[in-house]
């Protein structure tokens, strides 16, 4: 599949690139996408939640009132969960939320997500670009020239570019990553996917393995 290459101003350069059918034109595997997105979101959880249970509360262990004759329920400890300041019953404990997925399945999920974007015509290829200095205004002008300034966008670069990254950092709807950082969640979460030519080479070499 051939796609026109645009410049930084959104104009056609007169060149076209071939998108690999093995990466951008497969039958999307929805379950693979689901598993990869589920793993990504699980890995965002710190798992440091903790509440003190009865045995961890600091307090006296003496019996707080006599067993009988009070007209109320028996009570043996101020640390009981039924009292204010007592321990929590079955409270949360630190937990590791990491999940394991095979590399082959993760590559299938990324290929499926890219193929979905290609089917939806939500994929644009631009020539490699740079800014002289980090400037949000220049990055917004770039998005506007592509007609995606009001959409969630993912811009994929071939290598780390500090000026482009810093220019995009203040924009909530836009994310800049390199081809090696590309993940299924970011692809699915974006409404528009912008690939530079060098990023396209990196993506295809990574996902054809």
C-alpha positions as CSV (number, residue, x, y, z in Angstrom):
1,X,0.0,0.0,0.0
2,X,1.4,3.4,-1.1
3,X,1.0,6.5,1.0
4,X,2.0,10.1,0.1
5,X,4.7,11.7,2.1
6,X,3.8,15.2,3.5
7,X,6.2,17.9,4.6
8,X,6.1,19.9,7.8
9,X,3.5,22.3,6.2
10,X,1.1,19.5,5.3
11,X,1.9,19.7,1.6
12,X,2.7,16.7,-0.6
13,X,6.3,16.2,-1.3
14,X,5.6,14.3,-4.5
15,X,7.1,11.1,-3.0
16,X,5.3,8.0,-1.8
17,X,6.3,5.3,0.6
18,X,5.3,1.6,0.6
19,X,3.6,0.5,3.8
20,X,4.3,-3.2,4.5
21,X,1.2,-5.3,4.3
22,X,2.6,-7.5,7.1
23,X,2.5,-4.6,9.5
24,X,-0.2,-2.2,8.2
25,X,-2.7,-4.4,6.3
26,X,-3.3,-7.6,8.4
27,X,-6.6,-8.7,9.8
28,X,-6.7,-7.1,13.2
29,X,-6.7,-9.4,16.2
30,X,-9.0,-7.7,18.7
31,X,-8.2,-10.1,21.5
32,X,-4.4,-9.5,21.2
33,X,-5.0,-5.7,21.3
34,X,-7.2,-6.2,24.4
35,X,-4.5,-8.2,26.2
36,X,-1.8,-5.8,25.4
37,X,-3.8,-2.7,26.5
38,X,-4.8,-4.6,29.6
39,X,-1.2,-5.3,30.5
40,X,-0.1,-1.7,29.8
41,X,-2.8,-0.3,32.1
42,X,-2.0,-2.8,34.8
43,X,1.7,-1.8,34.7
44,X,0.7,1.8,35.4
45,X,-0.6,0.8,38.8
46,X,2.0,1.2,41.6
47,X,0.4,-1.4,43.9
48,X,1.5,0.5,47.0
49,X,-2.0,0.7,48.5
50,X,-2.1,-0.3,52.2
51,X,-4.4,-0.1,55.2
52,X,-3.6,-1.2,58.7
53,X,-5.4,-4.3,59.9
54,X,-6.2,-5.1,63.5
55,X,-2.8,-6.6,64.4
56,X,-1.0,-3.5,63.1
57,X,-2.9,-0.8,65.0
58,X,-1.0,0.8,67.9
59,X,-3.1,0.7,71.1
60,X,-3.8,-1.0,74.4
61,X,-4.8,-4.6,74.5
62,X,-6.7,-4.4,77.8
63,X,-10.3,-5.4,77.9
64,X,-12.2,-2.0,77.6
65,X,-15.3,-3.0,79.6
66,X,-16.7,-5.8,81.6
67,X,-18.1,-8.8,79.7
68,X,-21.6,-8.8,81.1
69,X,-24.1,-6.4,82.5
70,X,-23.5,-3.4,80.2
71,X,-26.5,-4.0,78.0
72,X,-24.3,-3.7,74.9
73,X,-22.3,-6.1,72.9
74,X,-19.1,-7.7,74.2
75,X,-15.9,-5.8,73.4
76,X,-12.4,-7.1,74.1
77,X,-10.1,-4.6,72.3
78,X,-10.0,-0.9,71.3
79,X,-8.3,-2.1,68.1
80,X,-11.4,-3.9,66.9
81,X,-12.6,-3.0,63.4
82,X,-16.0,-2.0,64.8
83,X,-14.6,0.9,66.7
84,X,-13.4,4.2,65.2
85,X,-9.7,4.1,64.9
86,X,-9.6,0.4,64.9
87,X,-8.1,-1.9,62.2
88,X,-9.7,-2.3,58.8
89,X,-11.2,-5.7,57.9
90,X,-9.5,-7.3,54.9
91,X,-7.8,-3.9,54.0
92,X,-5.8,-3.5,50.8
93,X,-2.2,-4.8,50.8
94,X,0.7,-4.0,48.5
95,X,0.4,-6.0,45.3
96,X,2.4,-6.5,42.1
97,X,0.1,-6.0,39.1
98,X,2.6,-6.9,36.4
99,X,1.4,-9.3,33.8
100,X,3.4,-11.4,31.3
101,X,2.7,-11.5,27.6
102,X,4.7,-13.2,24.9
103,X,6.7,-11.0,22.6
104,X,5.0,-12.5,19.6
105,X,1.6,-11.6,20.9
106,X,2.7,-8.1,21.7
107,X,4.0,-7.6,18.2
108,X,0.7,-9.0,16.8
109,X,-1.2,-6.5,18.9
110,X,0.9,-3.6,17.6
111,X,0.5,-4.7,14.0
112,X,-3.3,-5.1,14.6
113,X,-3.5,-1.6,16.1
114,X,-1.5,-0.1,13.2
115,X,-3.7,-1.9,10.6
116,X,-6.8,-0.5,12.3
117,X,-5.4,3.0,12.0
118,X,-4.6,2.3,8.4
119,X,-8.1,1.0,7.6
120,X,-9.6,4.1,9.3
121,X,-7.4,6.4,7.2
122,X,-6.1,7.9,10.5
123,X,-2.4,7.4,9.5
124,X,-0.2,10.1,8.0
125,X,3.4,9.9,6.9
126,X,5.6,13.0,7.0
127,X,9.2,13.6,6.2
128,X,11.7,13.9,9.1
129,X,11.5,17.4,10.6
130,X,13.1,19.4,13.4
131,X,12.6,22.8,15.2
132,X,15.5,25.2,15.7
133,X,14.3,25.8,19.3
134,X,11.6,24.2,21.4
135,X,8.5,26.2,20.7
136,X,4.9,25.1,21.3
137,X,3.6,27.5,18.8
138,X,5.6,25.8,16.0
139,X,4.3,22.4,17.0
140,X,0.7,23.6,17.0
141,X,1.2,25.1,13.6
142,X,2.5,21.6,12.4
143,X,-0.6,19.9,13.8
144,X,-2.9,22.5,12.2
145,X,-1.2,22.0,8.8
146,X,-2.1,18.3,9.1
147,X,-5.7,19.2,10.2
148,X,-5.3,17.3,13.5
149,X,-4.9,20.1,16.0
150,X,-8.3,19.3,17.6
151,X,-7.7,15.6,17.8
152,X,-5.8,13.3,20.0
153,X,-2.6,12.7,18.1
154,X,0.4,10.4,18.4
155,X,3.6,11.6,16.6
156,X,6.2,8.9,16.1
157,X,9.8,9.9,15.5
158,X,12.7,7.7,14.3
159,X,15.1,8.9,17.1
160,X,14.9,11.1,20.2
161,X,14.4,14.8,19.2
162,X,14.5,17.0,22.2
163,X,13.2,20.2,20.5
164,X,10.2,18.4,19.1
165,X,9.4,16.6,22.4
166,X,9.7,19.8,24.4
167,X,7.5,21.7,21.9
168,X,4.7,19.2,22.4
169,X,5.0,18.7,26.1
170,X,2.4,21.3,27.1
171,X,-0.3,19.9,24.8
172,X,-2.7,17.6,26.5
173,X,-4.0,16.0,23.3
174,X,-0.7,15.3,21.7
175,X,2.1,12.8,22.5
176,X,5.5,12.4,20.9
177,X,7.3,9.0,21.1
178,X,10.1,7.3,19.2
179,X,9.5,4.1,17.2
180,X,11.2,2.0,19.9
181,X,8.7,3.4,22.5
182,X,5.6,2.7,20.5
183,X,3.0,0.7,22.3
184,X,-0.5,-0.6,21.5
185,X,-2.3,1.5,24.0
186,X,-0.9,4.8,22.6
187,X,-1.8,3.8,19.1
188,X,-5.4,2.8,20.1
189,X,-5.8,5.9,22.3
190,X,-4.9,8.3,19.5
191,X,-7.4,9.5,16.9
192,X,-4.6,10.4,14.4
193,X,-1.2,8.7,14.0
194,X,1.6,10.6,12.4
195,X,4.8,8.7,11.4
196,X,8.0,10.2,10.2
197,X,9.9,8.3,7.4
198,X,12.6,7.2,9.8
199,X,10.1,6.0,12.3
200,X,8.3,4.0,9.6
201,X,11.6,2.1,8.9
202,X,12.1,1.4,12.6
203,X,8.5,0.2,13.1
204,X,8.6,-2.2,10.1
205,X,12.0,-3.6,11.1
206,X,10.9,-4.2,14.7
207,X,7.5,-5.7,13.9
208,X,8.6,-7.9,11.0
209,X,10.9,-10.0,13.2
